[in-house]
Amino acid sequence: MRPKSSENKAKNVETPAKRAKLEQELGILTYQLAKLQKTGNALAKRSNEIGNELEKLDAKK
């Protein structure tokens, strides 16, 4: 059964709006992921610094 013409028009209006909403959400998620990666990199760097300091302390024993 084929959809009525009015149903097609409604779908045509809904699709660009849905696409815009999904693209906006994708942009937000991409931004949040970049922030998390930056935070993760900073934490990894600090973890390495602490590990190096502990190795230096162990070497002095």
C-alpha positions as CSV (number, residue, x, y, z in Angstrom):
1,M,0.0,0.0,0.0
2,R,1.5,3.4,-1.1
3,P,1.4,6.3,1.4
4,K,-0.9,9.2,0.6
5,S,0.5,12.4,-0.8
6,S,0.0,14.2,2.5
7,E,1.9,11.5,4.3
8,N,4.9,11.9,1.9
9,K,4.9,15.6,2.5
10,A,4.9,15.1,6.3
11,K,7.9,12.7,5.9
12,N,9.7,15.2,3.7
13,V,9.3,17.9,6.4
14,E,10.3,15.6,9.2
15,T,13.4,14.2,7.6
16,P,15.4,17.5,7.4
17,A,14.4,18.3,11.0
18,K,15.4,14.9,12.2
19,R,18.7,15.1,10.3
20,A,19.5,18.5,11.7
21,K,18.7,17.3,15.3
22,L,21.0,14.2,14.8
23,E,23.8,16.3,13.3
24,Q,23.6,18.7,16.3
25,E,23.7,15.8,18.7
26,L,26.7,14.3,16.8
27,G,28.5,17.6,17.1
28,I,27.9,17.8,20.8
29,L,29.1,14.2,21.3
30,T,32.2,14.9,19.2
31,Y,33.0,17.9,21.3
32,Q,32.5,16.0,24.6
33,L,34.6,13.2,23.3
34,A,37.4,15.6,22.5
35,K,37.2,17.1,26.0
36,L,37.4,13.7,27.5
37,Q,40.4,12.7,25.4
38,K,42.1,15.9,26.5
39,T,41.4,15.2,30.1
40,G,42.5,11.6,29.7
41,N,45.8,12.7,28.1
42,A,46.4,15.1,31.0
43,L,45.7,12.3,33.5
44,A,48.0,9.9,31.7
45,K,50.8,12.5,31.6
46,R,50.4,13.1,35.3
47,S,50.4,9.4,36.0
48,N,53.6,9.0,34.1
49,E,55.2,11.8,36.0
50,I,54.3,10.2,39.3
51,G,55.6,6.8,38.1
52,N,58.9,8.5,37.1
53,E,59.2,10.1,40.5
54,L,58.5,6.8,42.3
55,E,61.2,5.1,40.2
56,K,63.7,7.8,41.2
57,L,62.8,7.3,44.8
58,D,63.2,3.5,44.5
59,A,66.6,4.0,42.8
60,K,67.9,6.1,45.7
61,K,67.3,3.2,48.2
